[in-house]
Amino acid sequence: MDEKDCKVMVAKDLEDLIPVFMRNRHKELDALRVALAAADFEQLRQLGHRMKGVGNSYGFAHVSTLGKYIEDGARSGDRGALQASISEYDEYLSKVQIAYE
Amino acid sequence: MRVLLIDDDEDLRNLLSRYIRAQWADAEIEAYDPLERDMPGADFPLGSYDVVVLDYMLGRGDGLEWLKVLKQRPECPKVLFLTGAGNEIIAVRAMKAGADDYQRKQELTREKLISSLRELTANPIERTVSPDLASRMEGHALGGKVRIPGIKVLHLIGEGGTARVYLASREDDDEPLVVKILRHEIVTNKKALERFMEEYDMVERIQSRHVARIVGHGNYDNYAYLVMEFFEGGDLNKRLAGQAVAPAEALRFFRELMFALGDIHEKGILHRDLKPQNLMFRRDGSLAIVDFGIAKNIAAADRTNQGEVLGTPRYMSPEQVQGRALDLRTDIYSAGVLLYQMLTGEHMFDGQTAMEVAMHHLNSHPPLLPEHLQQYQRLMDKLVEKDRDARFRNADEVIGFLSRNFEQNAASDKTERLH
């Protein structure tokens, strides 16, 4: 993960939506972990798909990128790749810095 | 305006509501969560809304099924259907099921949403005052008018200087396709029409998996059209989104581009307008070149093209800027500029005007790659030499260079992500 990925610019008028957005991302991370532990690839695919859809919309491109990796990993049943992507998501959420413009 | 917004994702409902209210402060938005509520029943006041925004994946339902049911009701308002990117067959089915517009969710911006809603809810008076809207309405009307055997033209997805581009589908199996219809004002321009038809002739001749597959072409009621494959992976411009891609991926794209250039050069064709928007990705990740609108036979370019400057300044070779006779090394240079952008996320040269950028290609040394990309500097130098005699002579030479210097690296870069 590039340092650049962790710096996100969000439109000023969306600032009040970000706490809910971030809370949902953390819930999503928990759901991903549970789904991986249960080898529930359909759930992982759906969660990845949702990340892919919502990340870019808010300016969090890396959420979309990881969502795509997770969706692809779930389709191919690649547990190693899924584990790597979920760990990266965890790291990303702990490091992401948001600026409002 | 009253909007019914059906999406299972709270964040998207919040975001789209915010965009709509920012545009129409008095908008009434019903945020409908399909995880909490069943499909609107017969007693639901569907006709009281001006527009419905409906997602494809509803968590515990299929948006397409909802669309079909809602559209059976005569009072159903216009529907904007949201699909996942890379899933155009769903867009095709949605349009056939009665959706009035569709947007790829991943690429849905504030502007695209507002533009779509404005268009769907515009009254006749508004349509006369906005040139952009009028143009789009004209485009939609044209799409509905043109008849192509075996093909259904569904939806305007882009407008260029010479042609309008539509999502279409093959009637037999719903395969998504693209139809390019030459603008009416261009049809009357003999030179532009010849160029458009030349594009078809050239692309058909190439027959390479690295070049867009042409399904058909023809004329309908004074409109010239071209039917070609649809690229679900979008273009390089969208992939880059103003950022660098991982070096291994950049090199993979670049290698594919070299294979493409090898194929078209072998047929005696120069592209002359390589840019991120002209490099498309299929669902399997393979890359193909599109838009041969200003391509030329090598012989013709050498013979007749001196003094004529065509192409996109950011990616122009020095000899192209000078309007000199071109050979295939002009495409090698442009590909080098593209590789620079893929590796660094930045343009090789910037400027206030197109002319300023073009002059940099002629006179300025290309910026060095940053420290962590130094291993690609020698490759870059030989791609973007000002003196074309010092450049790689053809795509085969570049592919050989890549094989000798980077194949091992590509393999190790690829495994790096897995650990």
Interface residues (C-beta under 8 A of the other chain):
Chain A: K4 A11 D13 L14 L17 V20 F21 N24 Q46 H49 R50 K52 G53 V54 N56 S57 Y58 A61 S64 G80 A81 A84
Chain B: D9 E10 D11 L12 N14 L15 R18 A22 M57 G59 G84 A85 K105 Q106 E107 L108 R110 A241 Q243 R417 L418 H419
